[in-house]
Amino acid sequence: MTSVGSRVVPGAARRQHPATGAPVATARPVLVWTGALAPLVTLSSVAGLVDPRVYAQETQNWTLQAQGEDLGNLLAVVVLVASSLLHARGSARAGVVWIGTLLYLVYAFVIYGMAVHLNQLFLVYVAVLGLSAWAVLLNADGLRHAAPRWSRDRATTFPAVVLIAVGVLFAGLWLSELVPAALTGQVPASITEAGLAVNPVHVIDLAVVLPAFVLTGIAALRGRERGGFWLGPWLVFSTLMGASIVAAMALMVQAGDTAAAVPAVMVSGVVLASLLGAWLHLRATA
């Protein structure tokens, strides 16, 4: 084992680049994937915000939600680029943030690809989805081995509890719409207003994301290494996703839907708790 700064590096999997200090197995791929993704995400987001043709076939409600996501995507690009550069300079923690940002992009572009009418950006959506998903699949294991050491202590209890609480909160929120709909046959108003057959957010959240939140939080509380690693990315994901929801709600309020102000405040609390949890968790690693 070798020591680099405050990081203990076991074996060759975390050898350091002689010039940058970054893990040699992950620094270059992270920069390459970021270089491919950042321009495409920026293009699709700016176009969605300024070109009325992009969402011309959507309802006003779904357009505002999509544009809120566009604003969130621009924030994600900043985080993606910054974390990749910091990782290349030797920060293993930045690699954890990078993976969390990719998870956000996978989620966002599944929605663009599946729930926005076919438009001139469709192939860009598909490209970003594919690149983000493959970047996670091909780099997560290397980044996990390069990540700072983690151990279960009081400093990581709060982040784990936050992740579990967010998972339970949103599962309860979605089920409060969907269970009555299943029993009565009445489509929830949120789906009707968006002009959708089903809401892909419900599907992705209930099938994948929210169970991942709860299981990761439980694993971290039990001191499991995988839980400790994935706690960081999922909290970064929660922060970015919450920020995009707040942006969408702000656009709705600006458009005259004052009822959106209350959920915006609630989700702002989720964003702050997730951000604090991510910071505490990453600070506690060594």
C-alpha positions as CSV (number, residue, x, y, z in Angstrom):
1,M,0.0,0.0,0.0
2,T,1.2,3.6,-0.7
3,S,0.1,6.9,0.8
4,V,-0.8,10.0,-1.2
5,G,-1.7,13.0,0.9
6,S,-4.6,11.8,3.1
7,R,-5.5,8.9,0.8
8,V,-4.3,5.4,1.4
9,V,-3.8,3.6,-2.0
10,P,-3.9,-0.2,-2.0
11,G,-2.0,-1.7,-4.8
12,A,-1.8,-0.9,-8.5
13,A,-5.6,-0.2,-8.9
14,R,-4.9,3.3,-7.4
15,R,-1.4,4.1,-8.6
16,Q,-1.0,7.8,-9.1
17,H,-0.2,9.6,-12.3
18,P,3.4,11.1,-11.9
19,A,2.3,14.5,-13.2
20,T,-1.2,15.0,-11.9
21,G,-1.5,12.6,-9.0
22,A,-4.8,11.3,-10.4
23,P,-5.6,7.5,-10.4
24,V,-4.0,6.4,-13.7
25,A,-6.9,3.9,-14.4
26,T,-9.6,6.6,-14.2
27,A,-8.3,10.1,-14.9
28,R,-8.0,10.0,-18.7
29,P,-11.3,8.1,-19.3
30,V,-13.2,10.6,-17.1
31,L,-11.9,13.5,-19.1
32,V,-12.7,11.8,-22.4
33,W,-16.3,10.9,-21.4
34,T,-16.8,14.4,-20.1
35,G,-15.5,15.9,-23.3
36,A,-18.0,13.9,-25.3
37,L,-21.0,14.6,-23.0
38,A,-20.6,18.3,-22.0
39,P,-21.1,19.8,-25.5
40,L,-24.1,17.6,-26.3
41,V,-25.9,18.3,-23.0
42,T,-25.2,22.0,-23.4
43,L,-26.6,22.0,-26.9
44,S,-29.8,20.2,-26.0
45,S,-30.4,22.3,-22.9
46,V,-29.8,25.7,-24.6
47,A,-31.9,24.7,-27.6
48,G,-34.7,23.6,-25.3
49,L,-34.6,27.0,-23.5
50,V,-34.4,29.3,-26.5
51,D,-35.9,27.4,-29.5
52,P,-39.7,27.2,-29.3
53,R,-39.7,24.4,-31.9
54,V,-38.2,21.9,-29.5
55,Y,-41.2,21.6,-27.2
56,A,-43.8,22.8,-29.8
57,Q,-45.8,19.6,-29.4
58,E,-45.9,19.5,-25.6
59,T,-48.4,21.0,-23.2
60,Q,-47.4,24.1,-21.4
61,N,-47.0,22.1,-18.2
62,W,-44.7,19.5,-19.7
63,T,-42.8,22.2,-21.5
64,L,-42.1,24.1,-18.3
65,Q,-41.0,20.8,-16.6
66,A,-38.7,20.0,-19.5
67,Q,-37.2,23.5,-19.4
68,G,-36.6,23.2,-15.7
69,E,-34.7,20.0,-16.5
70,D,-32.8,22.0,-19.1
71,L,-31.7,24.4,-16.5
72,G,-30.8,21.5,-14.2
73,N,-28.8,20.0,-17.0
74,L,-26.7,23.2,-17.4
75,L,-25.9,23.0,-13.7
76,A,-25.0,19.3,-14.2
77,V,-22.6,20.3,-17.0
78,V,-20.7,22.6,-14.7
79,V,-20.5,19.9,-12.0
80,L,-19.5,17.3,-14.6
81,V,-16.7,19.4,-16.0
82,A,-15.4,20.7,-12.6
83,S,-15.4,17.2,-11.1
84,S,-13.6,15.7,-14.0
85,L,-10.9,18.3,-13.9
86,L,-10.5,18.0,-10.1
87,H,-10.3,14.2,-10.5
88,A,-7.6,14.6,-13.2
89,R,-5.7,16.7,-10.7
90,G,-5.8,13.9,-8.1
91,S,-9.1,14.2,-6.2
92,A,-10.7,10.8,-5.8
93,R,-13.7,12.4,-4.1
94,A,-14.3,14.3,-7.4
95,G,-14.7,11.0,-9.1
96,V,-17.6,10.2,-6.7
97,V,-19.3,13.5,-7.7
98,W,-18.7,12.7,-11.4
99,I,-20.5,9.4,-11.1
100,G,-23.4,11.0,-9.3
101,T,-23.7,13.6,-12.1
102,L,-23.8,10.9,-14.7
103,L,-26.6,9.1,-12.9
104,Y,-28.6,12.4,-13.1
105,L,-27.9,12.6,-16.8
106,V,-29.0,9.0,-17.4
107,Y,-32.3,9.7,-15.6
108,A,-32.9,13.1,-17.3
109,F,-32.3,11.8,-20.8
110,V,-34.4,8.7,-20.4
111,I,-37.3,11.1,-19.9
112,Y,-36.3,13.3,-22.9
113,G,-35.9,10.2,-25.1
114,M,-39.1,8.5,-24.0
115,A,-41.6,11.3,-23.1
116,V,-40.8,14.2,-25.4
117,H,-42.3,14.1,-28.9
118,L,-39.9,13.3,-31.6
119,N,-38.0,16.5,-32.5
120,Q,-34.8,17.7,-34.0
121,L,-32.9,16.9,-30.8
122,F,-34.0,13.3,-30.5
123,L,-30.7,11.8,-31.6
124,V,-28.9,14.1,-29.3
125,Y,-31.0,12.8,-26.4
126,V,-30.2,9.2,-27.4
127,A,-26.5,10.0,-27.6
128,V,-26.4,11.6,-24.2
129,L,-28.3,8.8,-22.7
130,G,-26.0,6.2,-24.2
131,L,-22.8,8.0,-23.3
132,S,-23.9,8.6,-19.8
133,A,-25.1,5.1,-19.2
134,W,-22.0,3.5,-20.6
135,A,-19.8,6.0,-18.7
136,V,-21.3,4.8,-15.5
137,L,-21.1,1.1,-16.4
138,L,-17.5,1.3,-17.6
139,N,-16.0,3.6,-15.0
140,A,-17.9,2.9,-11.7
141,D,-15.9,0.0,-10.6
142,G,-12.5,1.7,-11.3
143,L,-13.7,4.9,-9.5
144,R,-15.0,2.8,-6.5
145,H,-11.5,1.2,-6.1
146,A,-9.9,4.7,-6.5
147,A,-12.3,6.3,-4.0
148,P,-11.2,7.5,-0.6
149,R,-11.4,5.0,2.2
150,W,-14.8,5.0,4.0
151,S,-15.9,3.8,7.4
152,R,-19.2,3.9,9.1
153,D,-19.3,6.6,11.8
154,R,-21.5,9.4,13.1
155,A,-20.5,11.7,10.2
156,T,-22.1,9.3,7.7
157,T,-25.3,8.5,9.6
158,F,-26.9,11.8,8.6
159,P,-26.2,11.3,4.8
160,A,-27.6,7.8,4.9
161,V,-30.7,8.8,6.8
162,V,-31.2,11.7,4.3
163,L,-31.1,9.3,1.4
164,I,-33.5,6.9,3.0
165,A,-35.9,9.7,3.9
166,V,-35.9,11.1,0.4
167,G,-36.6,7.7,-1.0
168,V,-39.5,7.1,1.4
169,L,-40.9,10.6,0.9
170,F,-41.1,10.5,-2.8
171,A,-42.3,6.9,-2.9
172,G,-45.2,8.0,-0.6
173,L,-45.9,11.0,-2.7
174,W,-46.1,9.0,-6.0
175,L,-48.1,6.2,-4.5
176,S,-50.6,8.7,-3.0
177,E,-51.4,9.6,-6.6
178,L,-51.1,6.2,-8.2
179,V,-52.9,3.9,-5.7
180,P,-56.2,5.9,-5.9
181,A,-55.8,6.1,-9.6
182,A,-55.5,2.3,-9.8
183,L,-58.5,1.8,-7.6
184,T,-60.8,4.3,-9.3
185,G,-59.6,4.3,-12.9
186,Q,-59.1,8.1,-12.8
187,V,-55.9,9.4,-14.3
188,P,-54.0,11.7,-11.9
189,A,-54.3,15.4,-12.7
190,S,-50.5,15.7,-12.9
191,I,-50.4,13.2,-15.8
192,T,-53.4,14.9,-17.6
193,E,-51.9,18.3,-17.2
194,A,-48.6,17.1,-18.7
195,G,-50.4,15.5,-21.6
196,L,-48.8,12.1,-21.0
197,A,-50.1,8.6,-21.1
198,V,-48.0,7.7,-18.1
199,N,-45.4,9.7,-16.2
200,P,-42.0,8.3,-16.8
201,V,-40.8,9.8,-13.5
202,H,-43.2,7.5,-11.6
203,V,-41.8,4.5,-13.4
204,I,-38.1,5.2,-13.0
205,D,-38.4,6.4,-9.4
206,L,-40.6,3.5,-8.1
207,A,-38.8,0.8,-10.1
208,V,-35.1,1.9,-9.8
209,V,-34.2,5.2,-8.1
210,L,-36.1,5.2,-4.9
211,P,-35.3,1.6,-4.0
212,A,-31.7,2.4,-4.8
213,F,-31.9,5.3,-2.3
214,V,-33.3,3.2,0.5
215,L,-31.0,0.1,-0.1
216,T,-27.9,2.3,-0.4
217,G,-28.7,4.1,2.8
218,I,-29.4,0.9,4.7
219,A,-26.1,-0.6,3.4
220,A,-24.2,2.5,4.4
221,L,-25.7,2.4,7.9
222,R,-24.6,-1.3,8.2
223,G,-21.1,-0.3,7.2
224,R,-21.1,-2.0,3.8
225,E,-18.3,-0.8,1.5
226,R,-20.5,-0.6,-1.6
227,G,-23.2,1.3,0.4
228,G,-20.5,3.7,1.5
229,F,-19.3,4.3,-2.0
230,W,-22.8,4.7,-3.7
231,L,-24.0,7.0,-0.9
232,G,-22.1,9.9,-2.4
233,P,-23.2,9.5,-6.0
234,W,-26.9,9.1,-5.1
235,L,-26.8,12.2,-2.9
236,V,-25.2,14.2,-5.7
237,F,-28.0,12.8,-8.0
238,S,-30.6,13.9,-5.4
239,T,-29.1,17.4,-5.2
240,L,-29.1,17.9,-9.0
241,M,-32.5,16.3,-9.6
242,G,-34.0,18.4,-6.8
243,A,-32.5,21.6,-8.3
244,S,-34.0,20.8,-11.7
245,I,-37.4,20.3,-10.0
246,V,-37.1,23.6,-8.2
247,A,-36.2,25.3,-11.5
248,A,-39.3,23.8,-13.1
249,M,-41.5,24.9,-10.2
250,A,-40.1,28.4,-10.4
251,L,-40.9,28.6,-14.1
252,M,-44.5,27.4,-13.4
253,V,-44.9,30.1,-10.7
254,Q,-43.5,32.7,-13.2
255,A,-46.1,31.5,-15.7
256,G,-48.9,32.1,-13.2
257,D,-49.3,28.7,-11.4
258,T,-48.8,29.9,-7.8
259,A,-49.7,26.5,-6.4
260,A,-46.3,25.3,-7.6
261,A,-44.6,27.5,-4.9
262,V,-45.4,25.1,-2.0
263,P,-43.8,22.0,-3.6
264,A,-40.9,24.2,-4.7
265,V,-40.2,25.1,-1.1
266,M,-40.5,21.4,-0.1
267,V,-38.1,20.2,-2.8
268,S,-35.7,23.1,-1.9
269,G,-35.4,21.4,1.5
270,V,-34.6,18.1,-0.1
271,V,-31.9,19.8,-2.2
272,L,-30.3,21.4,0.9
273,A,-30.4,18.2,2.9
274,S,-29.0,16.2,0.0
275,L,-26.2,18.7,-0.6
276,L,-25.3,18.8,3.1
277,G,-25.4,15.0,3.2
278,A,-23.1,14.7,0.2
279,W,-20.7,17.2,1.7
280,L,-20.6,15.5,5.1
281,H,-20.1,12.1,3.5
282,L,-17.3,13.2,1.3
283,R,-15.6,15.1,4.1
284,A,-15.7,12.0,6.3
285,T,-13.8,9.9,3.8
286,A,-10.0,9.7,4.1
